[in-house]
Amino acid sequence: MSEHKELQDAHVKIGTKQTVRMVEQGLAEEVYVAENADPRLTSRIIALCNQHSVKVTLVHTMVDLGKACGIDVGAAMAVIVKP
């Protein structure tokens, strides 16, 4: 998971609602999506990111994404917020 170390060093919002909000407001720099998250959620955020030209990076599992964000639970998605 070391390849996603930037998640711990950046200003990150975790979770579906916050990720969608940041993308819609044009504040998202990059979105991380867990491959094993609910496809209804992931397909929506990936389509939204494509509309707003936001880079999407897939992470193997929700647990891996949660650890990369520095939390003890899994996360379906997270967003790096523009400075």
Summary of the structure (lengths in Angstrom):
residues: 83
radius of gyration: 11.2
end to end distance: 23.7
largest distance: 31.5
contacts: 261
relative contact order: 0.31
helix: 43%
strand: 24%
